[in-house]
Each structure stands twice: as C-alpha cells, then as structure tokens.
Amino acid sequence: MITLALSKGRIFDETLPLLAAAGITVTEDPEKSRKLILATNQPHVRVVLVRASDVPTYVEYGGADLGVAGKDSLIEHGGQGLFRPLDLQIAKCRVSVAVRNGFDYQEAVTQGSRLKVATKYTSIARDFFSAKGVHVDMIKLYGSMELAPLTGMADAIVDLVSTGNTLKANDLVEVEHIMDISSHLVVNQAALKLKQAGLKPIIDAFASAVPQD
C-alpha cells in the first residue's frame, strides 16, 4: 500500500491533475466526506488528509510514504528524514510581513530595535528579522493572524499572502516580502528504498507533469 498525505483546500485541488498524470483518481470529495483516509481507483494507493503543517511529520515518521507540503511547512518542520525530489510549482503564494495601515514600519525595524511579531512561522520570521539586526518578541498564533496588530497585541505579522485581499479587508498593508512559496513532493527515505517499485512511477509521473521553467 502506498499512502499519500495531502491537506484539504488548494494543495489537494492542485495535486489532483498530477495524480491524474500518474493514473490515480481520488474516489471521494474531501469537502463532502468526513473520512480522513480516501480510496483511489488504484487499490494499492490511498490518500490521508492531514493539516498542512503536519504533512512533513506524517511522511517523516512513516504515517505516509509521500506527501505534498508547502515550502513554509518544510522550513518550520526542518525537513528531517525527508527526500524532496520535486518542486511541484503548485499552490504558489508568498510569506510577507504586514502591519496595520499607518504603522511606521521602517522606523520600527531600525537596527537594534525590538518588534512584537505574531506568526505561526516562527523559524522563518526569526531568521528574517535576525538578519536585519532586529530583536523580535515572537507571539505564536495559528489563526486570525490579522487580529494581532488590530488589537495592539503585535506590531506586525508574518503570514502567507496570496491575493492580499484579506489584509486589505482588515486595514493591513504588506510591507516586506520574505520568500516565495510553492508546494514540494516529499518522500519518506525508508519507503523510497522499500517501496521503490510503487513510488517511482508516481514520482516520475509527477515530474513529467510539472511545468518546466
């Protein structure tokens, strides 16, 4: 049995054409089913639905043989025990710094200053501000990041941005771009050896279906 870990939403939707290239079709809609393990048209392949941030952990510890995870999740996880054969060029977005409209960000990030930052991407944020010589008081949040500056709990947020519409709707402005994000195929290193016959055709089909720059 080959087990693929995916998260619901954009990554799931944009992985479907890659699966189709490998001759794999998921037989249920995750938005309509309560099941966490979904069958496919291939009896030896199944999909497990997990939180996006948990995909690398499931693959690392063998809960899944392979998975699709955003670069952000991989950086926060650390990437231990994972083989990363492909940047799939899907679910593209960016990690950015945002503040409330009218906040003097440039003054706030002068070297040696201290900034309160709310984020769930603590490793990315810490490395970014450390490189600027800014001391950061990190506030870890998992949702409704935009509320932190609006309530005065934080000066800035570090979060994923796609269209920027959520920021605008909450009177926040994007002030610095940290990095571009896309989703990667990750494979359990032990499974790569033990299940090579089952995994290699999937990896090869994904590679053929990924648009080349």
Secondary structure, DSSP 4 states (H G I P E B T S, - for coil): -EEEEE-TTHHHHHHHHHHHHTT--BSS-TTT---SEEEBSSTTEEEEE--GGGHHHHHHTTS-SEEEEEHHHHHHH--TTEEEEEEEEEEEEEEEEEEETT--HHHHTSTT-EEEEEES-HHHHHHHHHHTT-EEEEEE-SS-TTHHHHTTS-SEEEEEESSSHHHHHTTEEEEEEEEEEEEEEEEEHHHHHHTHHHHHHHHHHHHHHSPP-
